[in-house]
Amino acid sequence: MFGLSPFSLILIAIIAIMLFGSDLPEVARKFGSRYREFRRSINDVQQQFREIQRETSDALKVDTSDDHRRAEVDDEEEDEPQAPRFTPPS
């Protein structure tokens, strides 16, 4: 559990009992509620990052399709002359 040995967990429990005594259940409840709030806020931030990532990837998909269209238009324009050709007088 948490990468700690059973001896370490027992030692932590003894120190917690010595520090908090009869207030230990209340301290544990407060810690649990703060931890839940912290995890909830972390999840909200992660969700916002995922939404931004999805929006940017959608925007890039639209932009790349526009670039392909522009490339096709540029290819067509290269075949056509850009200015009228000079015809010498006869």
Secondary structure, DSSP 8 states (H G I E B T S, - for coil): -TT--HHHHHHHHHHHHHHHGGGHHHHHHHHHHHHHHHHHHHHHHHHHHHHHHHHHHHHHHHHHHHHHHHHHHHHHHHHS-SS-------
